[in-house]
Amino acid sequence: MSACPAAVLSATEPLPVLGRDVRVPLVTGGEASYAALDYAASAPALQRVWDDVAAYAPYYGSVHRGAGYLSQLSTDLFENSRAAVAGFLGCREGDQVLFTRSTTDSLNLLAAAAPAGCRVFVFETEHHAALLPWERREDVSVTYLDAPRSAGEAVGTLERALADREPYGPALVCVTGASNVTGELWPVRELAAAAHAHGARIVLDAAQLAPHHPVDVAELDVDWVAFSGHKLYAPFGAGVLAGRADWLRDAAPYLAGGGASRTVARGEDGSVEVEWHESVARHEAGSPNVIGAYAIAAACRALEEAGFEGLVERERRLVDRVRAGLAEVPGVRVLSLFGDDAPRVGVISFVVDGWNSSHFAAALSAEYGIGVRDGLFCAHPLVRTLLGGERDEPGECGPTDEGRPLSAVRVSFGAGTPDEHVERFVRAVGELVERGARWLYRTESGRCVPDAPAAAAA
């Protein structure tokens, strides 16, 4: 089988990112420029973000309450970063922007702030960060909704579930904006309308949406939005939870400590009496990650200045190229909930007949310098639903254990992906399926890895 013909891609250039000149060794000899196609896990840092952080680094200081110049400068930078993120998200008057560690941290914070007796509705298709936090509250109940097979079915399923809830009380819907497995866009605006029509609130997991599409809180009419900096080209350990203030203001502080407390005193009975802040500081105890917050703000500015319209169009062309290329390879099946025509971001998962996913991903890396991801992508129920009970076939790493979980290969890309990386990936998939791996692999700690040169030569 010959490699798929190259398609004409948009003339729009990828945004400069760190690592674009990194070269990696190949087991077959020589080296190649590293094709980072695992954006859905962590996107490379935008050069603009790195430059902005480097320019600020000499002026780094403690945030809030410091009298020194660098502390004052850092405090201004931190709060200006909050304002920049609010603008990027189209936040409404009265909305709060909290800096957290990640999307997972943001959703756990919101779960801790949900009022007692709250009913939470979440589709089984969610990332574990959105699927699991609610279970930690004994006074909150969770309803897991079956995987829908169309956007319309998702809305209908939610409407029926909300209509059937008893007793009527506080309720929260948690939904992704774009699947971290299929890349498919979810009908967020329609789901928000359904939630609000039944007196529920909604939180949007935008971890996979914000790096690829504009996210406007007011336009989507969501109550909260959560995302991670490391997926938004700002890998400095920060995340965001933005939205309505009331539940957050009324909840106990997420972490107890300095910064969250307004005053602390000893009571007459010897106890400690605390008055907590009602502002965002209530849930930002400890020394803030000013560099992480500034990096997110820098990424927001960079994406806005680059123009989301052009970025979205270029990514759509890359998605079309990958999907067309995979469709030409026998035995490759792309995973999808909503069907081939569903709009999606640059996240595509697939399985290959005769290969287990770890072997295929290892061969892409070792023989072509291409970094993808394999496994269940922290979305185990969804992947198992999409694979429909299929199991990995035995590969050259050895027979697959009977109890091995279902798994797939995921390729993901974004604003910094060069056309060549996509073309190399499509070509590599075709060559591996047609000719097989050129190297021997072994199982080590449950994963396929290249075997030693002597064994490969044998």
N, C-alpha and C positions, 0 to 999 in steps of 0.2 A: 504494500500500500504506500502510495506517495504522500508526502506531507501536504496538508491543506494549503491552497493558494492564499497568499497574503491579501488581506482586505485593505482598502483605503481607509485610513483612520483620519480623525479630525486633525486639522493643522494646529490646534491649540496645544501648546507645549505643557508637559507636566510641571507642577510646581517643584522647585528645588527642595530636596530633602537630604538629610544626612545619610551616609551609607551608599549614595548612588555610585561612588567610585570604588567601593570595596570589591576586592577580588578574592575568590575562594578556591581551594584546591579541588580537583576532581580525581576520583579513584582511578579513572582510566588514563590519567596523565594530564599534565598541564593545569590550567586554571580558567575560570570564567568570572565575569562580573556577576555579583550576587543578585539574583532576581528575587526581591522580597515580595512574595505574594501571599502574605499572611496578615494583611492589614486588619482583618476582623478581630485578631487577637491583640495586636499592638501595631499601630502605624508608626513608621519612622518619623522622627522629629522634622518638622519643616525647618529649613535653613533660617528662615525669618525668625522663628521662635527661638532657635539656638542663639542667633545673633542678639536678639533683644535681651535674653537672659544673661548672656555674657557681658553685655554692656551695663546691665544693672548690678551684676555680681559684686564688683568692688564697693558698692554702696549698700550692700546687704546689712540689715540691722533688725533689732527686735521690733515687733509690730504692736502698736497700741501702748499708751501710757509712758513710753520712753521720752525723756526730755531732750536727748541728743539729736543732732541734725540727721544722722543716718536713720535713727528710729522714726523721726518725723517723716523723712522721705519714704521709708519703707511702708509706713502706715498709709500715707497718701497713695502709694503705688497699689497696695493691697485693696483699698476701698475703691480706687479708680478701676481696678480689675473687676471688682464686683459690678460696677456700673457698666463696664464694657460687655460683660457676659449677659447682663440684663437686657442691654440693647440688642445683642446678637440673638437672643431668644424671643424678642418682642414681648417682654414681660409687661404686665398691666400695672397701673398705679396700685400700690399696696402690696404687690408681690415681693417676696423675699428671695434673695440668692444666697444660699449657704454653700460654703466650700467644704467638701468632704474628701475622702481618700479615693473614691471610685464610684461607679454606678452601684456596685454591691453595697457599699457603705451608705450611699444615699437612700437606697430602698430599705435597708435595715433601719435607718434613722426614721424614715416615714412609718415603717411598721411599728416602731416603738412609740410613735406619736399618735397612732390611730386611737380613737376613743374606745373605751371599753364597750363591748357588745357589738363592735363593728363587724359587718359581713364583708368579706373580701372575695371578689370574683376574678379568677385568673385562668387563662387558657393553658392547657397542658403543653402547648407549643412554646411556652416562654423559656428563656434562659434561666438557669437555676437562681441567678441573682434576683429575678422577679418571681420565681416560683416558690422559693423556700422561706424567705424572711418571716412571713405571716404565721407560720407554724410555731414560732417561738412564743407567741402570745396565747396564754391559756384562755384569756377572756375575749379572744377574737376568733371567729369561725371562718373557714375557707371553703369556697366552692370551686372545684376544678372543672373547667369546661372542656368538652371534647374538641379535638382538632377540627376546625372547619375546613371545607374543601373549596371555599370561594369567599371573597370578601363579603358578599351579601349574606352568606350563611353565617359568617362570624357575627354580623350585626344581629341577625335573627336569633342566633343562639343566646347572645347576651340579653337581648330584650326579653326572651322567655324566662331566662334565669332570674332576671331582676323582677319581673312581674310576679314570679312565684314565691319571692322571699317573704318569710314570715318569722318573727314579727317585723313590722316596718320600723326601721331605725337607721342609724348611720351605715353607709355602705361605700365601698371603694372598689373600683375596677382598675386592674393593672394590666397594661398591654404594651407590647413592643411597637415601635414605629417601623422597623425593618428587621426581618428575621436574621439571626446570626448564623442560621443553617442554610436557608434558601435564598436570602437576600430580598425576598418578596416584601413589598410595601403593604402595610396593613391600613385599613380604612379608619384612620384615627379620628378624623372629624366626625364621621358617622357614628363611631362607637362612643365618642364623647357626647354627642347629641342623645343617643339612646340612654347613656348613663344618667345624664341630667334630667331627662324626661321622667325617669323613675326615682329621682331624688338621691342618686348616688354621685360620688365624685370619681375622678379618673386620674391616674398617674401614668405618664408616658415614659417608658424605657427607651430613651433616644440614643443609647450607646452606639447602635449601628446606623442610626438615621442622621444624627447631627454632622458626622464627617462627610456625608454625601449629599445632603439636601438641606435647604433652609428649614429651620424649626421655629415656628411663630406660635407662642403660647396663646396669645389672644385670638389669632385666626383659627387655630385648631380647637380652641375653647377647652383645653385641658386644665386641670387644677394644679398639677405639678409635672415637672419634667426632670429626668435624671440622666446624666451622661458622665463619661470618664474622659479625662484629659489624654490618657495614653492612646486612646483610639482617635482622638482629634488632633494628632500630630504634636502633642505636648506631653511627652512621657516624663513627667516630673512628680508623679505621686499625688495628684489631686483630682477631684471630681466635683460635681455640682448637683445640688438639689434646689430647684427654683419653683416658686409658685405661691399658693395661698399661705397666709401667715397664721390663721386662727388655730388650726390643730397643732402647729409647731409651737405657738405661743402658750398654749394651754397645757402642753405635755411636760412631763418631767425632763430635765436636761438629758440629752443623749449620753453625755459623759459629764461626770462631776469633777470639777477642778477649777483652776485659775482661768479667768476670762469669762466663764459662764456665770460666775457669781458677782453680784453687785456689792454686797456687804456680807461679812461673816463675823459672828460674835459668839461669845460664850453666854449661855443662858444662866439664869439664877440657879437652875437645878444641875448645872455643870454640863449640859448638852451643848451642841453647836447649833446655832440658829443661822440660817442662810436665806438671803434674799437674792433670787436669781434674776438675771436680765430677762427682759421680754423681747428684745431685739434678736437679730441673727446670732449675737454673741452667746445666747442661751444654749446653742447646740454646737458651738465652736470652741470648746474648752481646750486649754493647752496652747502652746505657741503655734500660731497659724503657719501653714506652709506657703509663705509669701511667694517663693519662687514658683511653686506649682500653680498657684492662682494666677500669677503674672504670665506664666507660660500659656495657660488656657486663654487668657485675654488676648495674648499676642496671636495665638492661633485663630481666634475668632476674628480679629482684625484682618489677618492675612487672607482668610477665606472670603470675607466680605469684599476686600479690596480686589481680589482676583476675579470676583464675579461668579456667583454660584451658578448662574445660567450657563455660562461656558463650561464650568466644571461638570455640571450635570450632563450636558450634551456630550462632552468627551467621554465621560464614564459610560454613558449609555452605548456609545460606539464600541468601547472595549468589552462591555458585557455581550453585545451582539456578536463580536468577533469570537469570544471564548465559546459562547453557546453554539455558534455555527461550526466552529472547529471541533468541538466535542461531538456534535451530531454526526460528523463525518467518520468517527472512529467506531468500528464495530465493537459491541459489548460494553459501551459506556452508557450509563444511565444517569441523567441529571435529576436530582431530587427536587420535588416541587409540591406545594400544597394547593396553590391556586391555578396551576396550569401554565402552559407555555406563554400565554399572552399577558400574564400578570406583570405589571411594572416592578422593577427590582433595582437594587443597588449592586455594587460590585462584590457580591458574595455568592459563590456557586459551589454546591456540594454535589458529589457524584460517586458512583461505585463502578468498578470495572470487573467484568466477568473473569474468573480465574485468578484474581489477585486479592490478597487481603490488603486493607488500606495502608497499614504500616509499611508493608513491603513496597507498595507503589510510591508512597511519599518518600521513603528512604532512597529509592532509585532516582527520583526526580532531584533530590538534593545531591546525592553522591556523584551522579553521572552527568548532571546538567547544571548544577549550581542554582537550583530553584527551590525556594523555601515555601512549602505549603503546610497545611495542618491535616492530621488524620485523627479519627476517633469519634466521639459523640458530642464534642463541642459544648460541654456543659449544658446540654439540652437533651438529656437522655430520652425522655418520653417522646419528644418530637422525632428524633432520629429513628427510634424503633418503630414509630408509626409509619414514617416515610418508607422504611425498608420492608415493612410488611412481613416481618418474621424471617427475612433472609439472613443468612449468616455468611461470614467471610469464607471464601473457598481456600483450600490449601494453597500455599504459595511456596516459593523457594526458601523461605525462612523455616519451613517445616509445617507439619499439619496443624490446622487450627483446632484448639481445644473445643470440645463440645459446648462448654459453657461460656465461651468467649462472647462478649457483648457485640451487638450489631455495631458497625462503624462505617465510616465513609471518608473520602478525601475532600478537603475544602480548599478552594483557591479564592483569594480575596485581594482586592486592589483598590486604588483610589487616586487622589489628586496628584500623587507623586510618582505614579507608575509609568515608566517609559513604554512606548509601543513595542520595543524590542523584547521586553520581558514577557509580554502577552504572546507575541509570536513564538518565542522560544518555548513557552509552556505548551502551546497548542502542538507545536512540532514534536516536542518530547513525548507528549501523551500518545500521539500517533506512532512514534517509533517504538516506544515500550510495548504497546499492544501488538504491533506487527512483528517485532524481532525478539521481544523479551529483554530482560535486564542483561547487561554486558558484564555484570559482576556477580559474585556470590554474596549472599547475605545470611546472617545468623540471628537467632533470637537472643536478646540480652535484656534482662529485666523487663520482659514482656514486650519489647519493641524490636523491630528489625533494624540491624545496623550492618554496614559493610564488613565482610569478613576480611581476615588478614590477607595480604598480597599472596603469600605462599599458597594458602587454601584456594584463593581465587584462581591462581595460575593452574592449580591441579585440576 
